[in-house]
Amino acid sequence: MPLYNRLKEFRARLGVNQQEMGTLVGTSRQTISQIERGDYSPSVSLALKIAKVCEARVEDIFEYEEES
Amino acid sequence: MEQHTNEKIDAEAMEKKKDAKITVKFVIIMVLTLIGGVFLGAVTNLIKEQGNAEVVWAILEQVLAYAVPILFVTMNLVAMVVGGCICHSARKKAAKWDGEDEEWIDKIEKQLNYPILIVNGLQVLNSFMFALNFYLWKIIEEPEWQRDVIALGGLAAYMAGLIGGIILQKKVVTLEKELNPEKRGNVLDTKFQEVWLESCDEAQKEIIYKAAYKAFKATNVACMVMWIVSFISMLTFDCGMMPVICVIILWMVLNMTYSISCHKLETGNSKN
C-alpha cells in the first residue's frame, strides 16, 4: 500500500492512547491500530478528522508514495 | 513527450502479456478439469460394472455405524475444550492489559478470532455429522441398541454442539465488547450480524466486505466442483438429480444475489 503515515508520532504528541484517539476522531481503537500499522488507508473524511484533532494538515500525517 | 509515449506502449505490452498469461492459465484449468472428469467417470463406472461398489459401501456403512456417533461426540467435546481454553486465556490476558500496550491488545484480538473460527467450522461439520448419523440410523436395521445409540447420541451431540457454540460465541462477543466498548449486539438476537456490522467502523467494515468477497469467490469454485461431482455421481452411482438440483440452487442464489446487489449498489438503489 503506497500510503505512509505518521499517526503514531502525532498521537504521541497529543499524549493519548489508541482508544482515546479513536474516541476523539469517532472511530475504534482497532482502526487506529490498523492505520498506524499501515494495514488500512483511511477514508478522506476520517483522514480529515484525524488531521483536525492533531491540529495538522492531512499531508503532514499521511504521505502518498508512487509505486515503482 | 516521447518518453510518455514509450511508457504508454510499455504499459500496453505488459497488459497484453498479462492477458495472455490469464488465457493460458484458463485453458490449462479447463483441459485439466476435462481430463479429471473423464478419469473420475471412467474409474467410477468401472467399479460399478464390476459390482465392487456395493461391497465397499456395505463395509463402509458398518465401520461408520460404530465410528460416527463416537466421532460426533468427540469432535464437539474437543472443539468446546479448545475454544473454551483459548477464550479463557484471552480473558486472562485482557485482565492483565494496562490499557496502553497496543501490541498486547492486538494479540488478544487475534487470539479471539480462533474460537469464532472453531464455532463456524463446527456448525457446518455438525450439520454434516447430524445428517450422516441419521442416514446410518435409517439404513442399519439391527441391532436395535445400535440404532438407539445412533439416534440419541447424534441428537445429543448436535444439541450440545449448538448450545456450546452459542455459549462460546457469547463469551467471545462479551470480551470483544469489553475491549471495544463501541461494539453492539447480542448473539441470541436474530439480527445480531446486522447490529454488529452497524457498530463496526469503516476499517472493520472493509475487512468484513473483503472477507465476504473471498468467500463468494471460494463458494463459486466449490459450486463448480460440486456440480461436476454431483453430475458424475448421477451418471455412475444413480444418485438421481437431487444433488445436482441442490448445487444449482446454491449456485444460482450465490450469483444472483451478487449480481443484483452489485446492480443496486451501482445504481444507488441499495440501502446498504
Interface residues (C-beta under 8 A of the other chain):
Chain A: N17 Q18 Q19 G22 T27 S28 R29 Q30 T31 S33 Q34 I35 E36 Y40 P42 S43 L46
Chain B: G99 E100 E102 I105 D106 E109 L179 N180 E182 C200 D201 E202 A203 Q204 E206
